Amino acid sequence: MRENKKGTNLIQEYPVVSIITILVVALVSWNVVASYTDEEKGIGNSISGLDNSLECQFDKSKCDYSSSKGQLDIDSNVAQQNNRAPLDITVDESNFELINTDYKTKYSRLGSQLILEIEKVAENLDMDPLYLFAVIDFETGGTFSSSEKNRAGSGAVGLIQFMPDTANSLGTSSKELEKMDEYEQLEYVEKYFNQFNVNYDSLQSVYMAVLWPGGIEKPLNYIMFAKGDRYYNSNIGLDKNKDGYIIIAETLERVVDHYNS
């Protein structure tokens, strides 16, 4: 501790002032920590389970779905504080109907060999191939190109728009994925989906695994992003009704609308 010219300890000479100073510093420090937003702490940091963690958001290999469904449940009060409780609306599930189920004819331009390879991946994942075709179609903007880059500059690339960190977690890189042809990259698509111990029995489970694994088993009216969140603006195009909330249903409607167009 620094001493004054007389060699006495400052706390000894000014005990009351020093104690008050220490209390003020402690109070200010506590307020700074308490004032952190969800964005600064990481989305869903206070929500139970790992499915809403910032690590899971950007590195899906770190999402934990190995335990029971109950681990994915959240405390509704905490969720409401984080703008993540389900909206009080009724979702019309008929909006999620993929009208043309004859994907082989729809995607005949891809060639029978690529169609067969995508079907094999879906079969290995116990997944309806229709869902996988619809998601790849949406993620690549209809190109089905393994070198398709995210047009918003996120660094994502490929058939399911692998993020750089996700590519690394799969033992490769964005640059390597971009160099692969569709057949080679499909091996990583399968490897990616195999990370999650879930049933791919719906379009929601397949697309949420790609976009936001935390939403795989959430209700359709669940809020993914809200206006004011760090990630709302970068996904604002998914806010179909422009109400300031992006719910799971809206994201699925985008996929379905693209497929049915």
Helices and strands as residue ranges (DSSP letters): H 10-13, H 15-34, H 38-41, H 54-58, G 60-62, G 69-72, H 76-81, G 93-96, H 103-106, G 108-110, H 112-124, H 129-139, H 164-169, H 174-179, H 182-193, H 203-211, G 213-215, E 223-226, G 233-238, E 245-247, H 248-260
